[in-house]
Amino acid sequence: MNNQEITQTKPEDPALIPSEDTQFDQKKPGNLIAVIVGIVFLVTGILTLGILPRLQRQSQLNALAKSANTGIPEVNVVQPKLAASSTQIALPGSIQGITETPIYSRTDGYLNRRFVDIGDRVSARQLLATISAPEADQNVQQAIADLAKAKATVVQAKADLAQRESSLSQAQATYKSVEAQLSQAKSSLKLARITWLRWQKLQKQGAVSKQEADQYQTAFEVAKANVSTIKAQLAAANDNIKTAVAAVTSQQANISSLVASVASSESNLQRLKVLQSFERINAPYSGIITARNVDNGGLIAAGSDVNSGNAWLFKIAATSTLRILINVPQKSVQSIHTGQLAQVYVRELPNRTFTGVVVRNANSLDPSSNTLLTEVHVQNPDNLLRPGMYSEVTFTASRPNPPLLLPANTLVINALGTQVATVTPDNKVHFHKVELGRDYGDQVEVISDLGENVNLIANPTSDLQEGAKVKVLTSK
């Protein structure tokens, strides 16, 4: 039948109208399968919510009834296992700069200009600000003038010393000349005395006249007087030498004093120049400016005396290496040592893990919290970490003698402390007091001696008594 014949057929013909069964048969098979699957899920849900819990409850009631008939309680047992040979200790810590320093002024004045602000990264010796201090500049100029005056005084004193040394040399030369004259006079006196004695003897013999003998006597007396005069001149020349030596010594002492004064003036000038250099505020090391407390034109006071109101100018923190201070609990103190590596996590950087190293600890526990202050250093080359961030530091500690690991539902906590209920080889209940280590929630560590092959009762009830007979159920 073609399309034209279908179009010409009358719809009122009952033979040509499809019945409901025919319509249902023409539906897709997938609808039927979906209905069947829904019915199956419905039946399964009814069984799960209704019949299976009833069957489990009935099984428990049967077990209780059987237990009540026999009078022996039934228990499930588990065995402890050794914990891992290494464990991780995660502790919170606050990140700080390896060095954080407030910067104060060393001279009084007004802030002329600042070159950095909060958040700026600076290098060592970088200029941060300049201070206008006219008094310091004037003091430097005055010190320069005082130093020049002191040096000129030393030059004049050295010239006077040279003159006095020349006078000393002249006095010494005069002394030598007089000394030579005295030697010659003594020789003349000796000759005159010999001649006078010879002529005196000739006179007594009558060989010469008395007048001639008296002439030689007079010559002797003159030579004698000349020797005395030259001796007096020599003594005077010696006194002149002593006076000249004293003058030279005095001038040398004066020059030493003046030289010391010059050194003092130079030292004072250097001190004032250093104070003048404090007009330039430089960064002590490379880091980041974390705070600023001054602005252009502000009055600056030297020093860091809190009582006088002197305030810091900037605060700088070194961030290439950061430190994290951690309070380690007493139970974990033995697991952490200097040089140990640690993993540092920051919530805001979920895809990054930083490696730190333990550099030192306080070697003494805080009595108020029983914790050991420990410092961890972490490198920060990319400056992703910032001072003040909250972090989590994880240590991996090896344990040569790992403790036992028990399910938390095996613990019995009462007035006698923390215990576990065990089943002896003759199926009797025995309670062991245990000392707990780390708590993992559903499992806990036991650091007391318990043994690996011991059978622990899971979920022990309060009606279990020491030495009671129990029946051990086979655990799935």
C-alpha positions in Angstrom: 0.0 0.0 0.0 1.4 3.3 -1.0 1.0 6.7 0.6 -1.8 7.7 -1.7 -3.9 4.7 -0.8 -3.5 5.4 2.9 -4.7 8.9 2.5 -7.8 7.8 0.6 -8.9 5.3 3.3 -11.7 6.5 5.6 -10.7 6.7 9.3 -14.2 5.7 10.4 -13.6 2.1 9.3 -13.5 0.0 12.5 -11.3 -2.5 10.8 -8.6 0.1 10.2 -8.6 1.6 13.8 -5.8 -0.2 15.9 -7.0 -1.7 19.2 -5.4 -0.9 22.7 -3.6 -4.2 22.7 -2.1 -3.4 19.4 -1.0 0.0 20.7 0.7 -1.6 23.7 2.5 -4.1 21.5 3.8 -1.2 19.4 5.5 0.4 22.5 9.3 0.2 22.9 10.7 -2.9 24.9 12.7 -0.5 27.1 9.6 0.7 29.0 8.8 -2.8 30.0 12.3 -3.5 31.3 12.3 -0.3 33.3 9.1 -1.3 35.0 10.5 -4.7 35.9 13.7 -3.2 37.3 11.7 -0.8 39.4 9.6 -3.6 40.8 12.8 -5.6 41.7 14.3 -2.6 43.6 11.1 -2.0 45.4 10.9 -5.6 46.6 14.7 -5.5 47.6 14.1 -2.3 49.6 11.2 -3.8 51.4 13.2 -6.9 52.3 16.2 -4.7 53.5 14.2 -2.4 55.6 11.8 -4.8 57.0 12.7 -8.5 56.8 16.5 -8.4 57.2 16.6 -6.3 60.4 14.0 -8.6 61.8 16.1 -11.6 61.0 19.2 -10.0 62.5 17.2 -9.1 65.6 15.8 -12.6 65.8 19.4 -14.0 65.5 20.5 -11.8 68.4 17.5 -12.8 70.5 18.3 -16.5 69.8 21.9 -15.9 70.9 20.8 -14.2 74.0 18.3 -16.9 74.8 20.9 -19.5 74.2 23.3 -17.5 76.4 20.7 -17.2 79.1 19.9 -20.9 78.9 23.6 -21.8 79.3 24.5 -19.0 81.7 27.8 -18.3 79.9 28.1 -14.9 78.1 29.4 -14.9 74.5 32.0 -12.4 73.5 33.9 -11.3 70.4 37.6 -11.0 70.6 40.3 -9.2 68.7 44.1 -9.2 68.8 46.3 -6.2 69.0 48.8 -5.4 66.3 52.1 -3.5 66.2 51.9 0.1 65.2 54.0 1.4 62.4 57.7 1.8 62.9 57.4 5.5 62.1 54.7 7.9 63.1 53.8 11.5 62.1 53.3 14.3 64.6 51.4 17.3 63.3 51.6 20.4 65.4 50.4 24.0 64.7 52.9 26.9 64.5 53.1 30.5 63.6 55.5 31.7 60.8 57.8 34.5 61.7 60.7 36.3 60.0 64.1 34.9 60.8 64.9 38.4 62.0 62.5 41.2 62.8 63.9 44.6 63.7 62.5 48.0 64.6 64.7 50.9 63.1 65.3 54.0 65.3 67.0 57.3 64.6 70.4 58.0 66.0 70.1 61.8 65.6 67.5 64.5 66.3 65.9 66.4 63.4 63.0 66.4 61.0 62.3 63.7 58.4 63.3 65.2 55.2 62.1 62.4 52.9 61.2 58.7 53.0 61.9 56.4 50.1 60.0 53.2 51.2 56.6 52.2 52.5 54.9 49.1 53.9 55.4 46.0 51.8 58.4 47.2 50.0 61.3 44.8 49.6 64.7 46.3 50.3 68.3 45.2 50.1 71.0 45.6 52.7 72.3 49.2 53.1 69.5 50.6 50.9 68.5 54.2 51.8 65.1 54.2 53.5 64.8 57.9 54.6 66.9 61.1 55.2 66.7 63.4 58.2 67.4 67.1 58.3 69.7 67.9 61.3 71.3 71.4 61.0 72.8 71.2 64.5 74.8 68.1 63.5 76.1 69.8 60.4 77.2 72.8 62.4 78.9 70.6 64.9 80.9 68.9 62.2 82.1 72.3 60.8 83.1 73.5 64.3 85.0 70.3 64.8 86.9 70.7 61.5 87.9 74.3 62.6 89.0 73.1 66.0 91.1 70.3 64.4 92.8 72.8 62.0 93.6 75.1 65.0 95.1 72.3 67.0 97.3 71.2 64.1 98.5 74.8 63.6 99.4 75.0 67.3 101.4 71.8 67.0 103.3 73.2 64.0 104.2 76.4 66.0 105.3 74.3 69.0 107.5 72.2 66.8 109.1 75.4 65.4 109.8 76.6 69.0 111.2 73.3 69.8 113.6 73.6 66.9 114.7 77.0 68.1 115.3 75.7 71.6 117.2 72.7 70.2 119.4 75.2 68.3 120.1 77.1 71.5 121.0 73.9 73.2 123.4 73.1 70.4 125.0 76.5 70.7 125.3 76.2 74.4 127.0 72.8 74.0 129.4 74.3 71.4 130.2 77.2 73.8 130.9 74.7 76.6 133.3 72.8 74.4 135.1 76.0 73.4 135.5 77.1 77.0 136.5 73.6 77.9 139.3 73.8 75.3 140.3 77.3 76.6 140.5 75.9 80.1 142.8 73.1 79.0 145.1 75.5 77.3 145.0 77.8 80.4 145.9 74.9 82.6 148.9 74.1 80.4 150.0 77.8 80.5 149.6 77.8 84.2 151.7 74.7 84.6 154.5 76.2 82.4 154.3 79.5 84.2 154.6 77.8 87.6 157.7 75.7 86.5 159.3 78.9 85.1 158.6 80.9 88.2 160.0 78.1 90.5 163.2 77.9 88.3 163.8 81.7 88.4 163.1 81.7 92.1 165.8 79.2 92.6 168.2 81.2 90.4 167.5 84.3 92.5 168.3 82.5 95.7 171.6 81.5 94.1 172.2 85.1 93.0 172.3 84.3 89.4 169.4 86.6 88.5 168.0 89.7 90.0 164.9 89.7 92.2 163.1 91.9 89.7 163.5 89.3 87.0 162.3 86.6 89.3 159.3 88.7 90.3 158.3 89.1 86.6 157.9 85.3 86.3 156.0 85.1 89.5 153.6 87.7 88.2 153.2 85.7 85.0 152.4 82.6 87.2 149.8 84.5 89.1 148.2 85.8 85.9 148.0 82.3 84.5 146.4 81.1 87.7 143.8 83.8 87.6 143.1 83.0 84.0 142.4 79.4 84.8 139.9 80.4 87.5 138.1 82.7 85.1 137.8 80.0 82.4 136.5 77.6 85.0 133.8 80.0 85.9 133.0 80.5 82.2 132.8 76.7 81.8 130.4 76.4 84.8 128.2 79.1 83.2 128.3 77.3 79.9 127.3 74.1 81.7 124.3 75.9 83.3 123.3 77.3 79.9 123.3 73.7 78.6 121.1 72.5 81.5 118.7 75.5 80.9 118.5 74.7 77.2 117.9 71.0 77.8 115.1 71.8 80.3 113.6 74.1 77.7 113.7 71.4 75.0 112.2 68.8 77.3 109.4 71.2 78.3 108.7 72.0 74.7 108.7 68.3 73.8 106.1 67.6 76.5 104.1 70.6 75.2 104.2 69.1 71.7 103.0 65.7 73.0 100.1 67.4 74.7 99.2 69.3 71.6 99.5 66.2 69.5 97.1 64.4 71.9 94.8 67.4 71.6 94.9 67.0 67.8 94.1 63.3 68.2 91.2 64.2 70.4 89.9 66.8 67.9 90.1 64.2 65.1 88.2 61.6 67.2 85.6 64.2 68.0 85.3 65.1 64.3 84.9 61.4 63.4 82.2 61.0 66.1 80.3 64.0 64.7 80.6 62.8 61.2 79.2 59.4 62.3 76.3 61.3 63.9 75.9 63.3 60.7 75.8 60.0 58.7 72.8 59.0 60.9 70.9 61.6 58.9 70.6 58.7 56.3 68.5 55.8 57.5 69.7 52.6 55.8 68.4 49.1 55.9 70.4 46.8 58.2 69.8 43.7 56.0 67.7 42.5 53.1 64.0 42.0 53.9 60.5 43.5 53.7 59.2 46.7 55.4 56.4 45.4 57.6 55.5 48.7 59.3 56.1 52.5 59.0 55.6 55.0 61.9 56.7 58.3 60.4 56.0 60.6 57.5 57.7 63.5 55.7 58.2 66.5 58.0 57.8 64.6 61.2 59.9 65.4 64.2 62.5 62.7 64.9 64.1 62.0 68.3 67.2 60.0 68.7 67.3 56.8 70.7 64.8 54.0 71.6 63.8 55.0 75.1 60.2 54.1 75.5 59.8 56.3 78.5 60.9 59.3 76.6 58.4 58.7 73.9 60.9 58.1 71.1 59.3 55.9 68.5 60.7 53.6 65.8 60.7 54.7 62.2 60.3 51.4 60.3 60.1 47.7 61.1 61.9 45.3 58.8 61.7 41.5 58.6 64.1 39.1 56.8 61.9 36.7 54.8 64.4 34.7 52.7 64.4 32.3 55.6 61.5 32.0 58.0 61.2 30.4 61.4 58.3 28.6 63.0 58.0 28.4 66.7 56.2 25.2 67.9 55.2 24.0 71.3 55.9 20.2 71.3 53.9 18.2 73.9 55.9 16.3 76.5 55.0 12.9 75.1 56.6 13.8 71.8 59.7 15.5 73.0 61.9 12.5 72.6 60.8 12.0 69.0 62.1 15.5 67.8 65.7 16.4 67.7 68.0 19.1 66.2 68.6 18.6 62.4 65.4 16.7 61.9 63.4 17.5 58.7 59.8 18.6 58.9 57.0 19.2 56.4 55.3 22.6 56.5 51.7 23.0 55.2 49.7 26.2 54.8 46.0 26.0 54.2 46.1 28.9 51.7 48.7 27.0 49.6 47.1 23.5 49.3 49.3 22.4 46.4 52.7 23.3 48.0 54.7 21.5 50.7 57.7 23.3 52.3 60.6 21.5 53.9 61.9 22.8 57.2 64.6 21.7 59.6 64.7 21.8 63.4 67.5 24.2 64.4 67.1 24.5 68.2 64.8 24.1 71.2 64.6 25.6 74.6 66.0 22.4 76.3 63.4 23.1 79.1 59.7 22.5 79.2 57.3 25.3 80.0 55.9 24.4 83.4 52.5 25.9 82.7 51.9 23.8 79.5 54.5 21.0 79.7 55.6 21.8 76.2 59.0 22.3 74.7 59.5 25.4 72.6 61.1 24.3 69.3 62.2 26.4 66.3 62.0 25.2 62.7 63.6 27.1 59.8 62.2 26.9 56.3 63.6 28.5 53.2 61.4 30.9 51.3 63.1 31.8 48.0 59.8 32.5 46.2 58.4 34.6 49.1 55.2 32.5 49.1 55.2 32.3 52.8 54.7 35.5 54.8 55.3 36.3 58.5 52.3 35.9 60.6 50.8 32.9 58.6 49.3 30.0 60.5 50.9 26.7 59.5 50.9 23.0 60.3 54.3 21.3 60.8 54.5 17.5 60.5 57.4 15.5 61.9 58.1 11.9 60.9 59.5 10.1 63.9 61.0 6.6 63.7 60.2 4.2 66.5 62.6 1.3 67.0 60.1 -0.3 69.5 56.7 0.6 68.1 53.8 0.2 70.6 50.7 -2.0 70.2 47.6 -0.7 68.4 44.2 -1.5 69.9 40.7 -0.9 68.7 39.2 1.9 70.8 36.1 -0.3 71.6 38.3 -2.7 73.7 39.0 -0.1 76.4 37.3 -0.1 79.8 37.4 3.2 81.6 36.3 3.2 85.2 37.4 4.2 88.7 40.3 1.8 88.5 41.7 3.6 85.4 42.0 2.5 81.8 41.8 -1.2 81.3 41.3 -3.9 78.7 39.3 -7.1 79.2 41.2 -10.2 78.0 40.2 -13.9 77.6 42.7 -16.3 79.2 43.4 -19.7 77.6 40.8 -21.3 79.8 38.2 -18.8 78.5 38.0 -16.6 81.6 37.9 -12.8 81.8 41.0 -11.0 83.0 41.4 -7.2 83.2 44.8 -5.5 82.4 45.5 -1.9 83.3 47.1 -0.2 80.4 48.8 3.1 79.7 47.7 4.8 76.5 49.8 6.6 73.9 48.5 8.4 70.8 44.8 8.4 70.1 43.8 7.9 66.4 40.0 7.9 67.1 38.9 4.4 66.3 42.4 3.0 67.4 44.7 3.9 70.2 48.3 3.1 71.1 49.2 1.2 74.3 52.7 1.8 75.6 52.5 -0.6 78.5 53.5 -4.2 78.2 50.5 -6.2 77.0 51.7 -8.8 74.5 50.7 -9.3 70.8 48.9 -12.6 71.1 46.5 -11.6 73.8 42.7 -11.9 73.1 40.9 -8.6 73.8 37.1 -8.6 74.3 35.4 -6.2 71.9 32.8 -3.9 73.4 33.0 -5.3 76.9 29.9 -4.9 79.0 29.7 -3.8 82.6 28.4 -7.2 83.7 31.8 -8.9 82.9 33.6 -9.7 86.1 37.2 -10.7 86.8 37.5 -14.5 86.4 34.1 -15.0 84.8 33.6 -17.8 82.3 32.9 -16.7 78.7 32.4 -18.2 75.3 34.5 -16.8 72.5 32.6 -16.3 69.2 34.4 -16.8 65.9 35.0 -13.4 64.5 34.2 -12.8 60.8 
